[in-house]
Structures are given as C-alpha cells and as structure tokens.
Amino acid sequence: MTDQLQIDFDKIIKTSNISKEDIDLKRNYLAKFLDKGFPNRKQENWKFLDISQIIKKNIGDLSFFNDYSLPNKIDPSIFVNGLEHNKIIFINGRIEKIDFTYEDQKKIEISDEIEEKTTFDYENSLIDLNNAFANKVFKIVVKKDYSLKKPLIIYHTTNKKIKSKNISLRLDFELEQNSSLKLIDFFADGSDKNFTNILYNFDLKKDSILKNYKIDKSKNDNLKYSFNNIEQDTNSVSETFILSAGSNFFKNEINCNLKGEYSSAFVNGVFSLKENQQHEIRTIINHLVENTKSYQLIKSVLGKKSKAAYQGKIFVNSKAQKTDGYQLSKAILLDETSEFNAKPELEIYADDVKCSHGSASGSLSENSIFYLMSRGLNYQQSKELLINGFLLDVVEKITDSEIKNLIKNMIGLKE
C-alpha cells in the first residue's frame, strides 16, 4: 500500500496547481498517515468495526489517484423529488455543479480554497488521509442575518467509471451571526467497492442554526467514513439527523464543541440494516462553558448478520456548570446473528450538571406481536407495525416538518 500511496500522491502533485507550501503540507499529512495506516481494532475508537480489515476484505487494494480534470455527466434521476432545493453535486469526488438558484447571491459566499489554510490535527489517520488527498477545499459562508429560503442538498454520487478507489473530499461552512442553513447529505451510488472519506467543518457564530440531515438509503457495496466537526458560539443550535441504511459500511463521527453559553446540540440517528452490513455512529459532545445543552437518541433495527455500533461521549469541562446532557441508544435485533454494540461515556468535571445516558437492546416482543395478531394483523404486519413505532420516535425529533415528511416517506414510516 505504501508504494501505491506514494505513486498516486506524486500523480496528484503533477496534475494540481497548488503552491509549494501546500505541497509540503500535504506531504506531511501523507507521512502521518503512512506512519499510522488505516485504523484497526487496536484503537479504542475502532474496537467494534475494524475499517482496515473491512477494506481488505471488501475492496482489496485501493487506488488513491482520481483524474479530476475530466467532467462527469449529471444524471437528473438522482435528484430528490417533491422538495425545492439548492444543489451541490459531487460525482466520483469531483464537484460538477454548485447551484443556489433560490437564494440571494449576495448573502452567500463560496470560495475555492485551493491553498488549504485550515487543517485538523485530531489523532485520526483518516483525517490525515483526507488532508493529503482532498482535491479542493470549498468554503461556503452564509452571511449575517440570512436564512436560506430552501434546503441545500449535497449529492454524493458515483458511477461505473471508478472501482477500488479512495475518494477524499472536504467542505467548510461558516454561519455568520443570526444565520441559518438546512443541509441534506444525500448518497446515491452507481459504483461498487470504493471508499469515500468525507470531512466537514461547521463554524456556527452567535444565534446561528444548522440543521444537517444525512441520508444513506440506497443499497450499495461501497464503504464510507464521514467526520463532522462543529464549533458553536453563544445561543447557536445544531441539529444532526442520520439515516444509516444503504452502504455496506458507514461510520459517521460527530465532534461538537459547545463554546458559547446557551448553545445546544441535538444528534438523532436511525440504523436500518438488512443483511451483512456494518454501520457505526460515534459522537463526542464537549460542553465547555456554562448553560449548554445536548440531546442524543440513536435507534437500530438490525437484520441477519448485520452489525451496528454507537459510541457516544458527553464531556463536561470544569467551567461548564448547569450543563444538561442526555444520551440514549436502543436496538432491535431481528436475527440471532445480528449484533449491536454500545459504548456510552460521561466525563464530568463540574458539579452542577444534569447528565444521563443509557442503552438497551433485544428482540421484538412476542407478546406484542401476539396481541397485534389477535387484532387481525398477520405476523409480518405485526412486526412491521412495531418496528414502525420504534423508529418513528426518532424521526419525530426532526424539527423541520417538510424534511421530516420526506424522510418518513423514504423509510416508509406511517403515523
């Protein structure tokens, strides 16, 4: 792998128009990745799902060079129907279109940060890999006092042109004071056996609101990793919803720093896995000042030989008095070969706080199924009704009614 990485990196340098300073920076991140390699179960954060072994088993040898000079044809059939929206379209890791038709163009600033100024120094080799191989860094700024009229959907798509490829992409968002953004990450794959590595950075200024919905619904044989860093100022709100269902492997990480008083973070997620899928959500909510709030609810329905994990940590700084933190995960195992792992954590250094966490898993109640069958439903209908009610609880946490109904229809949930 080392030789292939070096060869592909040299190809990128030859075909990219970036400064020597940025080349050196990228080379440094490549060296850091080569030193650590892909994460494996020896690392605590990867103890449940070993991405190193999963890549070897499902893909084999990865290629890290993509020719971003060649455009890709946009297939309009991927677009979400029934929702007017702005668009950013990625195809095979290349941005093909940025469209803010519904917005006041003066209120949104988009810059192509070819010279990468903002870097991440987390001890995470996949971030190192992203920093080394991401093609361009786009930054989107929502100006002060502006709320986008329509949601922004980022389409993450692939086609048959690529196979056994690593795709690294990054976007930065800044929400200026009293601004708001509704963002949907929508995954639609036409390829097989690729690894997508996504890095998002959100900077939420005072009184700003971010609502981010991640929808991985369509069944595919690709592997995905998404790291989302959220920095929050006074009275800002972030709401993250994750539908984790389609890919062979998907790990979503949320790192949220509540740095301003009365800031709050909400993370809700659904695992809906069929057969032989492996998905994980890992969250770290850092309460760093007084009067901050977080709420997390993750629910899982797991089919035959599927595996899900939820690692959730609430950290409370010694200065963060009057913190309110809540975390709960529940799982339904539909088969004896299904597996759910939970690792809830509280790390608290303040004494005037209200924090709790919990986790539970089990099979569907046969008594409940029997009761519904006694009311005229068959066995399958009874199971589906119980699962529907179980997942509906999470989807109802979505505060935007239009997007809530869209996601309900995608999952097939009924009131």
Beta strands, then each sheet from edge to edge (+ up, - down):
strand 1: 86-91
strand 2: 94-99
strand 3: 108-113
strand 4: 137-142
strand 5: 152-158
strand 6: 166-175
strand 7: 180-189
strand 8: 195-204
strand 9: 209-216
strand 10: 223-232
strand 11: 237-244
strand 12: 249-258
strand 13: 264-273
strand 14: 278-287
strand 15: 293-302
strand 16: 307-316
strand 17: 323-333
strand 18: 339-348
strand 19: 353-362
sheet 1: 2+ 1- 5- 7- 9- 11- 13- 15- 17- 19-
sheet 2: 3+ 4- 6- 8- 10- 12- 14- 16- 18-
end
